[in-house]
Amino acid sequence: MVPICVKKSDKYVRGVFAVSEIKNGELIEQAPIIVFPRTDRYFLKNIALVDFLFDWGEKQYALALGYGSIYNHSYNPNAKFEYNKDYFSINFYAIKDISAGEEIFINHNSKRKDNSTPLWFQ
């Protein structure tokens, strides 16, 4: 994994940034997750966590630990995420070279970088 940090984002409150250059295809982070049943969304809707969940199959959500739930959204991302069901993690990979100091963005809509569906959060 590569060195990353959280700091103030120009577009959002905070974001994940590259500390050094990250090459296309490189693993950025393997974020462990906590899994919640979808039925718990009713209880989570009144707290901030609901906007940080990933789909984890048809009946569950996952909260990514580490920096996993802090990556900001872009329709033109420089990283992607993949589910690792064997290790209960979400893995984040560079999909283009990322310079030191650059913010790392993913498309929160899907693992596909070209999904331009409107987001469920603002």
Buried (B, 14 or more C-beta within 10 A) or exposed (E): EBEBEEEEBEEEEEBBBBEEBBEEEBEBBBBBBEEBEBEEEEEBEEEEBBBBBBEBEEEBBBBBEBBBBBBBBBBEBBBBBEBBEEEEBBBBBBBEBBEEEEBBBBBBBEBEBEEEEEEEEE
